[in-house]
Amino acid sequence: MEFTIRTSEKESIALIHVQGDVDMLTSPNLRDALVPFFRPDIKGVVVDLSGVTFMDSSGIATLVEGLQWSRKQNREFVLAGPGQTVMNALSLTKLDKIFTIRPDSRDAFEELNQP
């Protein structure tokens, strides 16, 4: 599966939809997609991982970096729809207890969009 990233923004919430393998070669692309959304007018970032087929430690490190940026700016950072492979990687590193994880991007968006 080809690696792609689609980004959008709605009601001050950024949505980054990732598809394919997130590894040493593609994780810099994910980082580059995240960076523009860490600005004052964005209240939250949702990273939709439902299309991710594999994630290595560099991909996880990129997500941790996004979480750190969000926390520094008092913003929300939510992972949405991770498949079993990604959840296994997050669980092994105990990061499933650190990240906010929702079943899908719609749930994540609705949660972030509440007053």
C-alpha positions as CSV (number, residue, x, y, z in Angstrom):
1,M,0.0,0.0,0.0
2,E,1.3,3.4,-1.0
3,F,2.1,5.9,1.9
4,T,-0.1,8.9,1.7
5,I,-1.1,11.8,4.1
6,R,-4.2,13.9,3.7
7,T,-4.8,16.9,5.9
8,S,-7.8,19.1,6.5
9,E,-9.0,21.6,9.0
10,K,-12.5,22.1,10.3
11,E,-13.7,24.3,13.2
12,S,-10.1,24.8,14.5
13,I,-9.4,21.1,14.6
14,A,-6.8,19.6,12.3
15,L,-7.3,16.1,10.8
16,I,-4.3,14.2,9.5
17,H,-5.3,11.0,7.7
18,V,-2.3,8.6,7.3
19,Q,-2.3,5.5,5.1
20,G,0.4,2.9,4.5
21,D,3.5,2.1,6.4
22,V,4.9,4.7,8.8
23,D,8.6,3.8,9.1
24,M,12.1,5.4,9.0
25,L,11.5,6.6,5.4
26,T,8.0,8.0,5.8
27,S,7.9,9.3,9.4
28,P,9.6,12.6,8.4
29,N,6.6,13.1,6.0
30,L,4.2,12.6,8.9
31,R,6.2,15.1,11.0
32,D,6.1,17.6,8.2
33,A,2.3,17.2,8.0
34,L,1.9,17.8,11.7
35,V,4.1,20.9,12.1
36,P,1.8,23.4,10.3
37,F,-1.1,22.6,12.7
38,F,0.8,23.6,15.9
39,R,-0.4,27.1,15.9
40,P,-2.6,29.2,18.2
41,D,-5.8,29.0,16.2
42,I,-5.8,25.2,16.3
43,K,-7.4,23.7,19.4
44,G,-6.7,20.1,18.6
45,V,-5.1,17.6,16.2
46,V,-6.6,14.2,15.3
47,V,-4.2,11.7,13.6
48,D,-6.3,9.1,11.9
49,L,-4.3,5.9,11.8
50,S,-7.1,3.6,10.5
51,G,-5.2,3.2,7.2
52,V,-1.8,2.5,8.7
53,T,-0.6,-1.0,8.0
54,F,2.7,-0.9,9.9
55,M,4.5,1.5,12.3
56,D,8.0,1.2,13.5
57,S,9.8,3.1,16.3
58,S,10.4,6.2,14.2
59,G,6.7,6.5,13.5
60,I,6.0,6.2,17.2
61,A,8.6,8.8,18.0
62,T,7.0,11.2,15.6
63,L,3.6,10.7,17.3
64,V,5.3,11.3,20.7
65,E,6.8,14.5,19.4
66,G,3.4,15.6,18.2
67,L,2.0,14.9,21.7
68,Q,4.8,16.9,23.3
69,W,4.2,19.9,21.0
70,S,0.5,19.7,21.8
71,R,1.0,19.6,25.6
72,K,3.4,22.5,25.5
73,Q,0.8,24.6,23.7
74,N,-2.1,23.2,25.9
75,R,-3.7,21.6,22.8
76,E,-5.4,18.2,22.3
77,F,-3.6,15.5,20.4
78,V,-5.7,12.4,19.6
79,L,-5.0,9.2,17.8
80,A,-8.0,7.8,16.0
81,G,-8.7,4.3,14.6
82,P,-5.4,2.6,15.1
83,G,-5.5,-1.0,13.8
84,Q,-4.2,-4.0,15.8
85,T,-0.6,-3.7,14.5
86,V,-0.4,0.0,15.6
87,M,-2.1,-0.8,18.9
88,N,0.4,-3.6,19.6
89,A,3.3,-1.2,19.0
90,L,1.7,1.4,21.3
91,S,0.9,-1.3,24.0
92,L,4.4,-2.7,24.0
93,T,5.8,0.7,24.7
94,K,3.0,1.5,27.2
95,L,2.1,4.5,25.1
96,D,-1.5,3.3,24.9
97,K,-1.8,4.7,28.4
98,I,-0.3,8.1,27.5
99,F,-2.1,8.9,24.2
100,T,-5.7,9.7,23.9
101,I,-7.0,7.1,21.6
102,R,-10.5,7.0,20.0
103,P,-12.1,4.3,17.8
104,D,-12.4,6.6,14.8
105,S,-11.8,10.2,13.6
106,R,-15.5,11.1,13.9
107,D,-15.5,10.3,17.6
108,A,-12.3,12.2,18.1
109,F,-13.5,15.2,16.2
110,E,-16.8,15.3,18.1
111,E,-15.0,15.1,21.4
112,L,-12.6,17.9,20.6
113,N,-15.4,20.0,19.2
114,Q,-17.5,20.1,22.4
115,P,-17.6,23.4,24.2
